[in-house]
Every structure is written in structure tokens, then in C-alpha cells.
């Protein structure tokens, strides 16, 4: 099977432009998969996973840089404590419309998984399925400790230079957007519960048993809280980035999960 055809796109959203990339496989009539990145992520940081996912599932795959990240327009103002819900209600519907995405399956990593579930809650007629990978469901002490540790590590100029490689001059905003919101006292009460109650599509919650940003209480809460069919899979010997650490297992799990979903 030949590799997917890769093409780059732009979508205009409130506040600027968003960069998106497509990995197309033939004339697939199945709902495409849209990837939603984590708090420090970008299209480029998915690396080879989107192409592998397209080939494994036979579906077109899309990924985009949220506003302020990667190759999308910069942002000056810090995100609000409602940024997860804002992505679902304000930005994603506009991006999907401009990219011609009528129906889709969502694959979200970390906070991208929380966003995917909120999108499914607010776009029930369009979202066919959600894969929530290493997604947070509430604010856990382990989450805060992991963020504080990472915050300290980025004081090292070498570590910060790695972030600049993916985000350029936006790197400082990206780092402060992540740590500033998650460590804010006003964010401590955040929970996915209101969105989970509105999710009726099939959901797969993937989580590493060594995730440094959250325990298996997260996928348990997600699987228990949604209204549609759901299952969780805990990957042994795996940290916070299963699609990189256990790519073959993730691809197999997603392929099996999406079988039978148009």
C-alpha cells in the first residue's frame, strides 16, 4: 500500500490563521481522523504517527496547530481557564468547516483528549468516535507535580531550545500558557464531567500505567462518565505519550476500535 499523500492547509479562525496538515489515503469514504495535540504539541511533534495511523486504519488523517502553537498565528493574551471548552465551541467548528470536515473521528492526546471529548459533546451529529489518549479528566495532584517538574526543567536553556525548535518565537507563550492555566488556583475545580454527560459516540480511553501526569483514575472517569459505548485500555510500561512509546499497540487498538464505524 503506497504511503499517504501529504498536503498543508490554512484555516482562518478568530484571532488569526491555523496551520493544518492532511495525510490522505486513496478515496476513503470513512470519517477522517482529526488529531488534537497536547499542551506543548504541534503538527510536527506528531512525527511519523499520522502517516502510520492513516495506513493502519485506511482513513485520511488531519492534524492542526492550535492558535498560538507551531505554524499557526501567535497569540499575545494568555488562555482563559475555559480554554478547553473554547477550543470545542469557538475554534474547532470553524476549522472543521473550512477544511470541509462534515464528519470525523477524533484522536486527542493529553489536553487534546479533553478537547476531543468536549467537541464530541457539542458536535454530536458530526463526531463518530473519540480516542482519548492520556487525557486528563480533572486536576489531580500528580498532574500538578508533573507540570511543576517540567516547568523547572525548562529553566535549562537546552530544554527550552527544544521547545523553540517546534514553536519558534511562540515558545515562551506556549510554556506559560500551559503552566499558567494548570497551576492557577482558579483551575483546580476544572472537570470534564459536564462534557462527558453529553458524549454519546463510542469512546476509547488509552492510558499508560506510568503516566507522569495522571493516574488511571482519568480513563476510569472518562469510560464511566460518557453516555455511549466506552472502554479503557491501560498500556503496561508506558508513560504520557503512548503513540510514541507504544506506537504498535496504539495503532492496533485504534484500528480495532474504529472497525465498523463509518
TAFEN-V30015 format. One record per residue. N is the residue number from 0. SS is DSSP state (a for helix, b for strand, c for the rest). D_FIRST is the distance of its C-alpha to the first C-alpha in whole Angstrom. Layout:
n: [N & N]
ss: [SS & SS]
d_first: [D_FIRST & D_FIRST]
//
This chain:
n: [0 & 1 & 2 & 3 & 4 & 5 & 6 & 7 & 8 & 9 & 10 & 11 & 12 & 13 & 14 & 15 & 16 & 17 & 18 & 19 & 20 & 21 & 22 & 23 & 24 & 25 & 26 & 27 & 28 & 29 & 30 & 31 & 32 & 33 & 34 & 35 & 36 & 37 & 38 & 39 & 40 & 41 & 42 & 43 & 44 & 45 & 46 & 47 & 48 & 49 & 50 & 51 & 52 & 53 & 54 & 55 & 56 & 57 & 58 & 59 & 60 & 61 & 62 & 63 & 64 & 65 & 66 & 67 & 68 & 69 & 70 & 71 & 72 & 73 & 74 & 75 & 76 & 77 & 78 & 79 & 80 & 81 & 82 & 83 & 84 & 85 & 86 & 87 & 88 & 89 & 90 & 91 & 92 & 93 & 94 & 95 & 96 & 97 & 98 & 99 & 100 & 101 & 102 & 103 & 104 & 105 & 106 & 107 & 108 & 109 & 110 & 111 & 112 & 113 & 114 & 115 & 116 & 117 & 118 & 119 & 120 & 121 & 122 & 123 & 124 & 125 & 126 & 127 & 128 & 129 & 130 & 131 & 132 & 133 & 134 & 135 & 136 & 137 & 138 & 139 & 140 & 141 & 142 & 143 & 144 & 145 & 146 & 147 & 148 & 149 & 150 & 151 & 152 & 153 & 154 & 155 & 156 & 157 & 158 & 159 & 160 & 161 & 162 & 163 & 164 & 165 & 166 & 167 & 168 & 169 & 170 & 171 & 172 & 173 & 174 & 175 & 176 & 177 & 178 & 179 & 180 & 181 & 182 & 183 & 184 & 185 & 186 & 187 & 188 & 189 & 190 & 191 & 192 & 193 & 194 & 195 & 196 & 197 & 198 & 199 & 200 & 201 & 202 & 203 & 204 & 205 & 206 & 207 & 208 & 209 & 210 & 211 & 212 & 213 & 214 & 215 & 216 & 217 & 218 & 219 & 220 & 221 & 222 & 223 & 224 & 225 & 226 & 227 & 228 & 229 & 230 & 231 & 232 & 233 & 234 & 235 & 236 & 237 & 238 & 239 & 240 & 241 & 242 & 243 & 244 & 245 & 246 & 247 & 248 & 249 & 250 & 251 & 252 & 253 & 254 & 255 & 256 & 257 & 258 & 259 & 260 & 261]
ss: [c & c & c & c & b & b & b & b & b & b & b & b & b & c & c & b & b & b & b & b & b & b & b & b & c & c & c & c & c & c & c & b & b & b & b & b & c & c & c & c & c & c & c & a & a & a & c & c & a & a & a & a & a & a & a & a & a & c & c & c & b & b & b & b & c & c & c & c & c & c & c & c & c & c & c & c & c & c & c & c & c & c & a & a & a & a & a & a & a & a & a & a & a & a & a & a & a & a & a & c & c & c & c & b & b & b & b & b & b & c & a & a & a & a & a & a & a & a & a & a & a & a & c & c & c & c & b & b & b & b & b & b & b & c & c & c & c & b & c & c & a & a & a & a & a & a & a & a & a & a & a & a & a & c & c & c & a & a & a & a & a & a & a & a & a & a & a & a & a & a & a & a & a & a & a & a & a & a & a & a & a & a & c & c & a & a & a & c & c & c & b & c & a & a & a & a & c & c & c & c & c & b & b & b & b & b & b & b & c & c & c & c & c & c & c & c & a & a & a & a & a & a & a & a & a & c & c & c & c & b & b & b & b & b & b & c & c & c & c & c & c & a & a & a & a & c & a & a & a & a & a & a & a & a & a & a & a & a & c & c & c & c]
d_first: [0 & 4 & 7 & 9 & 12 & 15 & 18 & 22 & 25 & 28 & 30 & 34 & 36 & 39 & 40 & 37 & 34 & 31 & 28 & 24 & 21 & 18 & 14 & 12 & 9 & 10 & 13 & 13 & 17 & 17 & 20 & 18 & 19 & 22 & 22 & 26 & 27 & 30 & 33 & 33 & 29 & 27 & 24 & 23 & 25 & 21 & 20 & 16 & 16 & 15 & 12 & 12 & 13 & 11 & 8 & 10 & 12 & 10 & 13 & 14 & 16 & 19 & 22 & 25 & 28 & 31 & 34 & 36 & 33 & 30 & 30 & 32 & 36 & 38 & 40 & 44 & 45 & 44 & 42 & 44 & 44 & 43 & 40 & 37 & 39 & 39 & 35 & 34 & 37 & 38 & 34 & 31 & 32 & 33 & 30 & 28 & 30 & 29 & 26 & 26 & 25 & 26 & 25 & 23 & 22 & 24 & 23 & 26 & 27 & 31 & 33 & 30 & 30 & 33 & 32 & 29 & 32 & 35 & 32 & 31 & 35 & 36 & 33 & 33 & 32 & 29 & 28 & 26 & 25 & 26 & 25 & 28 & 27 & 30 & 32 & 36 & 38 & 41 & 43 & 43 & 45 & 42 & 41 & 44 & 44 & 41 & 41 & 44 & 43 & 40 & 43 & 45 & 42 & 41 & 45 & 44 & 43 & 40 & 38 & 39 & 38 & 34 & 35 & 36 & 32 & 30 & 33 & 35 & 39 & 38 & 38 & 41 & 41 & 38 & 39 & 43 & 41 & 39 & 42 & 45 & 44 & 43 & 46 & 48 & 51 & 50 & 46 & 47 & 48 & 44 & 42 & 39 & 41 & 42 & 39 & 38 & 40 & 38 & 35 & 34 & 30 & 28 & 28 & 27 & 29 & 27 & 30 & 31 & 34 & 35 & 34 & 37 & 37 & 38 & 38 & 37 & 39 & 37 & 34 & 37 & 38 & 35 & 34 & 38 & 39 & 36 & 37 & 34 & 32 & 31 & 30 & 30 & 29 & 31 & 28 & 31 & 31 & 30 & 31 & 31 & 27 & 25 & 22 & 23 & 25 & 23 & 19 & 18 & 21 & 20 & 16 & 17 & 20 & 19 & 16 & 19 & 21 & 19 & 19 & 21 & 22 & 21]
//
